Amino acid sequence: MKLKLFFTSMFAFSIVVLNAGTIIYKTSAKSEKHTLAKVKIISIARGAVTIKHGKGVRTIPLRHLSAYYDTDIETGSFADNTCDYIVSIRDIKMPETGYTYKKVKKKKKKTKSVSNFEIEFSVNKKAKKGESKAIRMPYFYLFVLTTSSKSYGKRPIYMYYYPDEAKIKSSTYDEAKIIEAINSMDRPRIYHGGKTHSGKIGKLSSASGYRPAVIPLKGIKNQRIIAYHLEIWGKDKLITVKDWRESVSHKVGKNWWKRY
């Protein structure tokens, strides 16, 4: 029985949703085959199968699905048909300290709030024939070095990420976990016109690229920022790096953000 007919028959007779299986599929008609294990098949409708892997949900045309097995024969990350791209930094605003102060009118006091790191950037797609013009959301990882504090006794390093889905469970630089995050199936995708997979308008404007990304610098408090290291990860690799140091008055070692 053909695969499409097999799946359609199962759901027509209300057979239990398939869990912990392995699929072999293509991202386009002419692409190579990919294998993905630990897949839950949620539904089949209108010539497509909807799957769940981890926290991510994706829909694959049945014509791109080559095989399904009810056992986990191989692990792997989800490969999609999104296109590659580059990111160009337009402007970066890094505050001097972790707090920003504003004067209150007709009062001598000042209000205090957490400072924000802001970056304006644009995205240039590199779509090839047969690829979708959708892209995986760029992931930002920011490492900030500050002056020493009483709490730490030395110059601490703070790590931040953007968007929320880019979070990794690590308090130090861990490239392996970053790679795991960018290959995760629940990584947001942006479609033509700025819409996300849920149909809502995302952060991508078809005219001007992305709106500024804002990262609150929580935890730094009154400490002065003396250096930062920014990494922007594209579809499947690191594509942009930006480094800054306050001045020569503070000696900052090479690859200081990898310090443990």
C-alpha positions in Angstrom: 0.0 0.0 0.0 1.3 3.4 -0.9 2.4 5.6 2.1 -0.3 8.3 1.5 -3.1 5.7 1.3 -1.7 3.9 4.4 -1.7 7.1 6.5 -5.1 8.2 5.2 -6.6 4.8 6.0 -5.3 4.8 9.6 -6.8 8.1 10.4 -10.1 7.3 8.6 -10.5 4.4 11.0 -9.5 6.5 14.1 -6.4 4.6 14.8 -4.3 5.9 17.7 -2.0 8.7 17.0 1.5 7.4 16.3 4.2 8.1 18.9 8.0 7.5 19.1 8.4 6.7 15.5 11.0 7.5 12.8 10.2 9.3 9.5 12.3 9.6 6.3 11.4 12.7 4.3 12.6 15.4 1.9 12.4 19.1 2.3 11.6 19.5 -1.4 11.0 17.3 -4.4 14.7 17.3 -5.4 16.4 17.4 -2.0 18.2 14.6 -0.3 16.4 12.4 2.2 16.6 13.1 5.9 15.9 10.9 8.9 14.2 12.1 12.1 13.5 9.9 15.1 11.2 10.3 18.2 8.4 11.8 16.1 4.8 12.0 17.1 2.3 12.1 14.2 -0.5 14.5 15.2 -2.8 14.6 12.1 -3.1 14.1 8.4 -5.2 16.4 6.3 -5.2 17.9 2.8 -2.3 15.9 1.6 0.0 16.8 4.5 1.1 15.2 7.7 1.6 17.3 10.9 4.4 16.0 13.2 5.7 16.9 16.6 9.3 16.5 17.6 10.3 17.8 21.1 8.4 21.0 21.5 8.3 21.8 17.8 5.4 21.2 15.4 5.8 21.1 11.6 3.7 20.1 8.6 5.2 18.1 5.7 3.5 17.3 2.4 2.8 13.6 2.1 4.6 13.6 -1.3 7.8 14.5 0.5 7.4 11.7 3.1 9.3 8.6 2.0 8.8 6.2 4.9 7.5 5.8 8.5 8.7 3.3 11.1 7.2 2.7 14.5 10.6 2.4 16.1 13.4 4.9 16.7 16.0 3.7 14.2 18.2 6.8 14.2 18.4 10.2 15.9 18.9 13.5 14.1 17.9 17.1 13.9 15.1 18.5 11.8 16.0 19.7 8.3 13.7 22.0 6.5 13.4 23.8 3.2 14.1 27.3 4.6 16.7 29.4 2.7 20.1 30.5 3.9 20.8 34.2 4.7 23.2 36.8 6.0 22.7 39.4 8.7 24.1 42.9 8.4 24.4 45.0 11.6 23.1 48.6 11.2 23.5 50.0 14.7 24.2 48.8 18.2 23.4 50.7 21.4 25.2 49.4 24.5 24.7 51.4 27.8 27.6 52.3 30.1 26.2 50.4 33.1 23.5 47.9 34.0 21.2 50.7 35.2 19.8 53.7 33.3 18.8 56.8 35.3 16.2 59.4 34.3 15.5 62.7 36.0 12.0 63.2 37.5 10.5 66.6 36.6 10.3 69.0 39.5 12.1 66.6 41.8 15.7 66.0 42.7 15.4 62.2 42.5 16.0 60.0 39.5 14.2 56.9 38.4 16.3 53.8 37.9 15.6 51.0 35.4 17.4 48.0 33.9 19.5 49.1 30.8 18.8 47.6 27.4 21.2 46.4 24.7 19.7 47.3 21.3 20.7 46.2 17.9 19.3 47.1 14.5 20.0 44.7 11.7 18.9 43.6 8.2 18.5 40.2 6.7 19.5 39.3 3.1 18.1 36.0 1.9 20.1 33.6 -0.3 17.3 31.5 -1.6 18.2 28.8 -4.2 15.9 27.2 -6.7 13.4 24.8 -5.0 13.9 26.4 -1.6 11.3 28.3 0.4 11.8 32.0 1.0 11.0 31.5 4.7 14.0 31.7 7.1 14.8 30.4 10.5 14.7 33.3 13.1 18.3 34.5 13.7 19.5 33.6 17.2 21.5 36.2 19.2 24.0 35.3 22.0 25.5 38.3 23.9 28.3 38.0 26.4 29.0 41.0 28.6 32.1 41.7 30.7 31.9 44.3 33.5 34.1 45.8 36.2 34.6 43.7 39.4 32.0 43.7 42.2 31.9 42.9 45.9 29.7 39.9 45.1 32.1 38.3 42.7 35.5 39.6 43.6 36.5 39.6 40.0 35.1 40.8 36.7 32.0 38.7 36.0 30.7 37.6 32.6 27.0 37.8 31.8 25.3 35.8 29.1 22.0 36.9 27.3 20.1 35.6 24.3 17.4 36.6 21.9 14.6 35.6 21.2 13.3 33.6 24.1 13.5 30.3 22.1 17.3 30.8 21.8 17.7 30.0 25.5 20.3 27.4 26.4 20.8 25.8 29.8 24.3 27.0 30.5 25.8 29.9 32.5 29.0 29.9 30.3 29.8 29.8 26.6 28.8 26.4 25.3 28.9 26.1 21.5 27.5 22.6 21.5 24.3 23.7 23.2 24.0 26.7 20.9 24.2 24.4 17.9 21.6 22.2 19.5 19.3 25.2 19.9 19.6 26.5 16.3 18.8 23.0 15.0 15.8 22.6 17.3 12.5 21.9 15.6 10.8 24.6 17.7 13.0 27.3 16.4 10.7 30.1 15.0 10.5 30.6 11.3 9.6 33.8 9.4 7.7 33.7 6.2 7.2 36.2 3.3 5.7 39.5 4.6 6.9 38.9 8.1 4.4 36.3 9.2 5.4 33.5 11.6 4.2 29.9 11.3 1.3 30.7 13.6 0.1 33.4 11.1 0.9 36.4 13.3 3.1 39.2 12.1 6.6 38.6 13.3 9.7 40.8 13.5 10.5 40.7 9.8 9.4 43.6 7.6 9.6 42.9 3.9 10.8 46.4 3.3 13.3 47.2 6.0 14.4 43.9 7.5 14.0 43.3 11.2 13.0 45.8 13.8 15.5 46.4 16.6 16.2 43.5 18.9 16.1 44.6 22.6 17.9 42.6 25.3 17.4 43.8 29.0 20.8 43.6 30.8 19.5 42.0 34.0 21.9 41.3 36.8 24.6 43.8 35.9 23.2 46.6 38.1 25.6 49.5 38.7 28.7 47.8 37.3 30.3 49.4 34.3 30.4 47.5 31.0 33.9 47.2 29.6 33.5 44.7 26.8 30.9 42.6 24.9 31.0 39.7 22.4 27.9 39.2 20.2 27.2 36.2 18.0 24.4 35.9 15.5 23.6 32.4 14.3 21.9 31.9 10.9 20.1 28.9 9.5 22.7 26.3 10.6 25.9 28.2 11.4 27.5 31.2 13.0 27.2 34.1 10.5 28.0 37.4 12.3 30.3 38.3 15.1 30.8 41.7 16.8 33.3 42.5 19.5 33.8 45.7 21.5 36.1 46.9 24.3 35.8 50.0 26.4 39.4 51.2 26.2 43.0 50.1 26.7 42.7 51.0 30.4 41.2 47.5 31.0 43.2 44.5 29.9 40.8 42.0 28.3 42.1 38.6 27.3 41.6 36.9 24.0 38.3 34.9 23.9 37.4 36.2 27.4 33.8 35.2 26.9 34.9 31.5 27.0 36.4 31.9 30.4 35.1 29.6 33.1 
